[in-house]
Amino acid sequence: MLIKRIVVGPLETNCYIVADSSGRGVIIDPGADDQLILNEASQFDIKMILLTHGHADHISALKKVREVTRAPFAIHPLDVSLLGPKSLNYVINPNFSPLPPPDKLLVDNDEINIGELIIKALHTPGHSPGSSCFLINNALFSGDTLFYLGIGRIDLGGDFSMLIDSIKNKLMILADDIKVYPGHGPETTIGTERRGNPFLSSII
């Protein structure tokens, strides 16, 4: 499995391309810089675009990337409202351009197979109502739920208790050696976060 990280936009959002040995793959969180993402994706056969949540810094390049790759996109149903007009994204940025309805809705434990990739959606609300992580083979793409020695912010429609419960009940049950690829910042592992994340010390 190949994982390519592309840091995009002023908030340095991590967009990922994940592909199998034949080049079939997905794009996760096309947040900005659509041409940069498309240049990196041009060597792959992109079958789907996955959104960990609906905040603008994770979706703003979606329209162009979807148009060029012709790949369907998926998000949890509880974050669909963030794609539309007058959403939180519009309140924060009046220049936010609404997006079309998703091609697919992914709820907790849904699985998709794309070539050699086994993709499992984990609903991890807290950063946003529909925040999700994607477990792809032995790698976890955690969006803004879990960072290297940190957790997602909760001041954009989030809930701290819900976020901690999601991390405890959905992520900390995974094996220590699972690599974690967050929505911002460097990669980590479940074991590293279990042992050293200061936000999790009271729940583990």
C-alpha positions in Angstrom: 0.0 0.0 0.0 1.3 3.4 -1.0 0.5 6.5 1.1 1.3 10.0 -0.2 0.8 13.0 2.0 0.1 16.4 0.5 0.1 19.4 2.8 -2.4 22.0 1.5 -3.9 25.4 2.3 -3.1 28.0 4.9 -4.0 25.6 7.8 -1.6 23.0 6.5 -4.2 20.3 6.1 -3.0 16.8 5.3 -4.5 15.5 2.1 -3.7 11.8 1.4 -3.6 9.6 -1.6 -3.8 5.9 -0.7 -3.3 3.4 -3.4 -2.8 -0.4 -3.8 0.0 -2.0 -5.8 -1.9 -1.6 -9.1 -2.5 2.1 -8.6 -6.2 2.0 -7.6 -6.9 4.2 -4.7 -8.6 7.0 -2.9 -8.1 10.7 -2.0 -8.7 11.7 1.6 -9.6 15.3 2.5 -8.9 17.4 -0.6 -8.8 20.6 1.5 -7.2 23.2 -0.8 -4.7 23.5 -3.7 -6.7 21.5 -6.2 -4.1 21.5 -8.9 -1.4 20.3 -6.6 -3.6 17.4 -5.5 -4.5 16.6 -9.1 -0.9 16.6 -10.2 0.0 14.1 -7.5 -3.1 12.0 -8.2 -2.6 11.8 -12.0 -0.5 8.7 -11.8 -3.2 6.8 -9.9 -6.6 5.4 -10.7 -8.7 7.3 -8.2 -11.9 5.4 -7.3 -13.3 7.5 -4.5 -12.8 10.6 -2.4 -13.2 10.2 1.3 -14.0 13.1 3.7 -13.2 12.7 7.4 -15.5 15.6 8.1 -17.1 18.7 6.5 -15.0 21.6 7.7 -13.8 23.9 4.9 -10.1 23.2 5.3 -10.7 19.6 4.5 -13.1 20.0 1.6 -12.4 23.2 -0.3 -10.7 21.5 -3.3 -13.3 18.8 -3.5 -15.4 20.2 -6.4 -12.4 20.5 -8.8 -10.8 17.2 -7.8 -14.1 15.4 -8.2 -14.7 17.0 -11.6 -11.3 15.9 -12.9 -11.0 12.5 -11.4 -14.7 11.7 -11.9 -14.5 9.9 -8.6 -17.6 9.8 -6.2 -17.2 11.2 -2.8 -18.4 10.0 0.6 -19.0 11.6 4.0 -20.9 10.7 7.2 -24.6 11.8 7.0 -24.3 14.1 10.1 -21.8 16.3 8.3 -23.7 16.7 5.0 -25.1 20.0 6.2 -21.6 21.5 6.3 -21.4 21.1 2.5 -24.3 23.4 1.8 -25.1 27.1 1.8 -25.4 29.0 5.1 -23.5 26.3 6.9 -20.9 26.8 9.6 -18.3 27.0 6.8 -20.2 29.9 5.2 -20.5 31.7 8.6 -16.7 31.5 9.0 -15.9 32.3 5.4 -18.6 34.1 3.4 -16.7 33.1 0.2 -17.2 29.4 0.9 -18.6 27.8 -2.2 -21.3 25.2 -1.5 -20.7 21.6 -2.7 -23.0 19.1 -4.3 -24.7 16.3 -2.3 -22.4 13.4 -1.6 -22.4 10.3 -3.8 -22.3 8.0 -0.9 -23.0 8.2 2.8 -20.7 6.2 5.2 -21.8 5.3 8.7 -20.0 3.5 11.5 -18.4 0.1 10.4 -19.3 0.5 6.7 -16.6 -1.2 4.6 -15.5 -0.6 1.0 -13.1 -2.7 -1.0 -11.0 -0.9 -3.7 -8.5 -3.3 -5.2 -6.3 -4.5 -2.3 -7.5 -1.7 0.0 -10.0 -2.6 2.7 -11.5 0.6 3.9 -13.5 0.7 7.2 -15.3 3.8 8.3 -15.3 4.6 12.0 -17.7 7.2 13.2 -15.8 9.3 15.7 -18.0 12.3 16.6 -16.6 15.1 18.8 -14.7 17.4 16.5 -17.9 17.6 14.4 -21.1 15.5 14.6 -20.1 13.4 11.6 -16.4 13.2 12.0 -15.1 9.8 10.9 -11.8 8.0 10.7 -10.8 5.6 8.0 -9.0 2.4 8.8 -7.3 1.3 5.5 -5.6 -2.0 5.9 -3.2 -1.3 8.8 -3.3 2.5 8.7 -5.7 4.9 10.4 -6.6 8.2 8.8 -7.9 10.1 11.8 -8.9 13.5 10.3 -9.2 16.0 13.1 -10.1 13.5 15.8 -6.6 12.4 16.9 -3.3 14.1 16.3 0.3 13.4 17.4 0.0 14.0 21.2 -3.1 16.0 20.7 -6.8 15.8 19.9 -9.2 17.8 17.7 -10.6 21.2 18.7 -14.2 21.3 19.8 -15.1 25.0 19.2 -16.5 24.5 15.7 -19.6 22.6 16.6 -17.9 19.9 18.6 -18.2 18.2 21.9 -15.3 17.4 24.2 -16.9 14.4 26.0 -18.1 12.9 22.8 -14.6 13.4 21.3 -12.9 11.6 24.2 -15.5 8.8 24.1 -14.8 8.3 20.4 -11.1 8.1 20.9 -11.4 5.7 23.8 -14.0 3.4 22.3 -13.1 3.5 18.6 -9.4 4.2 18.4 -7.7 3.1 21.6 -9.0 -0.5 21.0 -6.8 -0.7 17.9 -3.3 -2.4 18.0 -0.4 -0.3 19.2 1.4 -0.7 15.9 -1.4 0.9 13.8 0.1 4.0 12.1 -2.1 7.1 12.5 -2.2 9.7 9.7 -3.9 12.8 11.1 -5.6 15.7 9.4 -2.8 18.1 10.5 0.8 17.5 11.6 3.0 14.4 11.7 2.0 10.8 11.7 2.0 8.8 14.9 0.9 5.4 16.1 -1.9 4.2 18.4 0.8 3.0 20.9 2.5 6.4 21.0 -0.8 8.1 21.7 -1.9 5.4 24.3 1.4 6.0 26.2 2.0 9.7 25.8 -1.1 11.7 24.7 -1.8 14.0 27.7 -5.5 14.3 26.8 -5.9 10.5 27.1 -4.0 9.8 30.3 -7.2 9.7 32.4 -9.1 7.4 30.2 -6.6 4.6 29.5 
